[in-house]
Amino acid sequence: YEREVPGAFGETMRNRARYLIFFQYIGTRYNGAVKVPPQQLKKKGVQDHLEDAIRKLRPLNPVSLSISSRTDTGVHALSNSAHFDLQRKNDKPPFTEDVLVSALNFHLKTEQISFSFVTLPGSPMPTECLMTSMPVTVPTSRTYVYRIALGIPHYCLLPLTDCDLCWNLHNTELDMGAMREATALLVGTHDFSSFRAINSDLPFKNPVKTLDVVCIQPGNSFVQAHFHRWVSVFLFRQIPFWELTFTGRSFLYKQVRRMTGALVAVGQGRLSVPQLNEILEARDSRAYPQGLVAPAHGLFLTRVEYRQAGEEAELNPSN
């Protein structure tokens, strides 16, 4: 689930600059994307490691990252984003983008976290931002992809590059027709109370969300061209992968994993399409069946999009 990133990029005061960064991580060893309270430091969040890396650059100002998308423990990201201010000592000019990326990645060392892009005010933006220059306001769209591997009774039968990076199911087939019919129920603006997990933010989050895209399509192993597994009597086949894609401005706590689990249950015949619709219409998290939530390790945040400051858009601050 997400928080809106306040403020505009583009302000520079002498040698103080505001950077917009894009970063990726394998979430297996981290306690989610955001900072973990000091009393829970047994397993840090991604933000803890990012801020530690920034502090090693010895800025004058306190280090504080504003992260656009708060992924859960075990969830991965191919493109998350954040912004932070950095003021160098001795009136030195701001770091250039390439120098900053190299320095931060050096200080992350062996962590499964990497800065992929950093931009300064007035610099060209990457294509995933859907804009050409600063300043930026808030993210207007996030895309999540959930990866599923079929016919895999145990994760150890997966290629090493896919372990902990997909949901392995015993099923060799899913009813894709029923699943696609079910995805159509989720597209558009709905009260998704039934698909959010209970947490401390529950009273403060608007459960009405708009999903622009919910679709399912064939996927691939990360090493599809080089890996086969042996089955039956010395026969082999490629592992079938499927990807569920969800795009919207913002999501509720564990909403994507709960929607994925329900859609898979439809594909397995454990839920019917009318039953899924009843769960949606109930608008009550207690209506969601126990034991259906998809595990965190199959989920990826793949894209964060921004709009240019001044562009007309309806933003709901309660989301």
Secondary structure, DSSP 8 states (H G I E B T S, - for coil): -B----S-S---BTTEEEEEEEEEE-GGGSS-SS---GGGTTS--HHHHHHHHHHTT--SS----EESB---TT-EEEEEEEEEEEE-GGG-----HHHHHHHHHHHHTTSSEEEEEEE-TTS---GGG--SSS-EEEEEEEEEEEEEEES-SSGGGS-GGGTTSSEEES-S---HHHHHHHHHHHSEEEE-GGG----TTGGGS--EEEEEEEEEEEE--TTTTT--EEETTTEEE---EEEEEEEES---TTHHHHHHHHHHHHHHTSS-HHHHHHHHHH--GGGS-TT----GGGEEEEEEEEEETT------TT-
